[in-house]
Amino acid sequence: MKKNQYTVVKEVAEDIVPMFNTAKELFLTTLKDKQMSSETIRGYDNDLKQFHTFLRDGSNAPVFVNCITTESIELLVKQLRKNKLAAASVNRKINAISSFCNFAVKKRWFAFNPAADVDRVREKSKERAYLNVEEIQKILAAITHTTIKYVVILMSNTGLRVSEATNLRLSDVDFDNKVLHVIGGKGNKDRDVPLNDALIEQLKTYKDKHRPTTNSLNFFATSKTGGISQQYVNRELKEAAKKAGIEKEVTSHVLRHSFASQLVQTQTHVAVISKLLGHADVRTTSIYMHADQTDLQQAVNTIGFLK
C-alpha cells in the first residue's frame, strides 16, 4: 500500500517529537539568534499560539508537533475565513506555520512540511488610502497630545514605520548631519533617512521645548513611562482624523503611504523611494504607486494614433 503524506508524519518516532509549545520556544530562539526584530518574533509567537489553541481545542489532548497536518492547517484557514479575517492576515498566519514546520523538518520531527501544499487565500487588489497635504495638516491641528503630534510629523515626513519612530533613540537623531539612523528596522536592517531643514526645526523644537524631563534614552518620551506605545499613537491618530472630519481609515501606515505618494507625485525614482522606506525589494514599493482618474486621463491624452 502506498503511503500518503499524512502516514509519513505519523510514523515520526513519538519519543523524539516534542510538545508543540516546547518546539515553538526553540523556533523563536532561532529567530532571535538570526537577529529578527522583536515585532516579527512577537507576530510569529501570537500566530503559533493561536494555532496551538486551535489544535488543542480540536483534540482535547496534549499537542505534539506531529499533530500538525495539512488538513489541520486547512481547517484553521476555513475557520479564520468564516470569522471574516482579512485575506492578508490569514496568509500571514499560514506563512508563520509554514516557517515553523520548515524548522521542524530541519530538526527531523517531520519528513516534509505539511503547510507546503496549503493554498494561500487570494487577496483582492484595492487602491491603498493616502492623505494629501491639506488632510495631514488638519490631522496635526486636531492632535492634542504634544508628543504624538511630533511623532506624526516625523512619520509623515520620513515614511518611518510606527515601530521605528517609537523606538527612535536620542542618539539616532543626528542634527549635525541631517539624518536619522534607523536601527533594527523591519528585518532587523539599519538605514539612514535624510532630514530636510523644516523637519529638523520641528524635531529640535520638540527636543528643546516639549520633551519631558526624563532619564529615558527614547527620543519620543513621556514622563510616566519614558516612551510611547505604537497602540497609543494609532489610537490618537484615529481620533484626530475623526475630529478633523476625515472619513478615510487613518493609521500610522497610511502616513507612510502618504509620504511615498508625495514622492511619486514629484516624479521621484522608485529606487530612491524604496531606499527611503527600507524595502528589501523594489517590487514591494510598487504597492504605493497609485494612479487617480486625472493621471489616467492625462496618460491616454498622450496617445497620438488618431492625429
Secondary structure, DSSP 8 states (H G I E B T S, - for coil): ----HHHHHHTS-GGG--BHHHHHHHHHHHHHHTT--HHHHHHHHHHHHHHHHHHHHHHTS--BGGG--HHHHHHHHHHHHHTT--HHHHHHHHHHHHHHHHHHHHTTS-SS-TTTT---------------HHHHHHHHHH---HHHHHHHHHHHHH---HHHHHT-BGGGEETTTTEEEE-S-GGG--EEEE--HHHHHHHHHIIIIIS---S--BSS--TTTSS--HHHHHHHHHHHHHHTT--S---HHHHHHHHHHHHHHTT--HHHHHHHHT-SSHHHHGGG----HHHHHHHHTT--TT-
